[in-house]
Amino acid sequence: MENNNTKANKGEWSEFYAFLKILEQKQLPAADKNLNPIAGKFFVFHKVIREEKDEPIKIYDISAGTEILITSEDGSVLKKVSDENLNSKIFNIFEKIRNGQSASFEISEAKAVMEEFLCTKVKASNDKKADIVAVIYDRISETMPMLGFSVKSMIGGASTLLNAGKTTNFVFKVGGFSGEIGEVNGIDSKSKIRDRLSAIIEKGGVLSFDHVLSEAFASNLKNIDTAFPKFVAQMLLDFFLGKESTVSGLINELTKNSEFNKEFGLSLSGYELKFKNFLDAIALGMVPSVEWDGFTKAHGGYIVVKENGDVLCYHLYNRDEFRSYLYENTKFESASSTRHDYGTLYEKDGKLFFNLNLQIRFLK
């Protein structure tokens, strides 16, 4: 097959690996909050629908024993493939993903597999939040709905849950500052954002949350709770001041905030619930640049490719485990301040401001 697009990063290769594992195993174990399989719980896959850019949709029917039937949307049979020896082929691909050194690389062993399964690209269409679309057996309703799954890889570096951008900037008003703007912005240490904040505070500066730079993201956050932007802003301030980095740790810091206790009176579990709602929304649909309608775009759930090659699944029926997994395994992270335009004092309409940026990454 000509023009195979076989160069990809570890995350994209992991998506293809997960696709092959579903074809081989025909089911995925349900995961608990610690990313361990739940005994006796798994999700049975009957078909996988693969949509590649500029290519017709292909349907992989894996419900008939050892034979995989590849059809077009209209039901025309394109090919029949045996899943014999697929396990060893998949293992070789996994080893190459795990040992990949460059940001983007080819896997020679994957080319023959791609040709065998009529795949022209490593990654399926990226127009949708779902990375894998499949028909699974719903044991509760005894139906077979078509569902989308988002795929996250733990192979290599820890992946991001929420990517940084100018859309994820939070704007703080700075009052009472008696120092020099240029002096603060000239601080260029390894922990320059923290050191700049410390310098502002040392010179009498008081930072108070003003607004989220992106109106769409602000609206999305308010869908969680009208006060939620304020909660995240305080967590960002605590993070950049070096108090905590994990989501659970930063939430715990909120419970110590006397101003918040007086204004909102929320317990730890109250803050946890709101942030779990937020993480869940990001994982399954919400993006900062587009106003969120409250519906999940992945619909089915989350597929995680572990470092050891195991592929596990979170679904609607173990949603609480999924939300706890997100909450207990994520942290705030500082992205590039120059690229995302934050971390400097600036004047606007005679007032002083300072931006902080939100990026959330999985713990390794």
Buried (B, 14 or more C-beta within 10 A) or exposed (E): EEEBBBEBBBBBBBBBBBBBBBBBBBBBBBBBBEBEBEEEBBBBBBBBBBBBEEBEBBBBBBBEEEEBBBBEEEEEEBEEBEBEEBEEBBEBBBEBBBEBEEEEBBBEBBBEBBEBBBBBBBBBBEEEBBBBBBBBBBEEEEEBEEBBBBBBBBBBEBBBBBBBBBBBBBBBBBEEBEBEBEEBBEBEEEEBBBBBBBBBBEBEBEBEBBBBBBEBBBBBBEBBBEBBBBBBBBBBBBBBBEBBBBBBBBBBBBBEBEEBEEEBEBEEEBBBBBBBBBBBBBBBBBBBEBBBEEEBBBBBBBBBBBEEBBBBBBBEBBBEBBBBBBBBBBBBBBBEBEEBBBBBBBEEEEEBBBBBBBBBBBEE
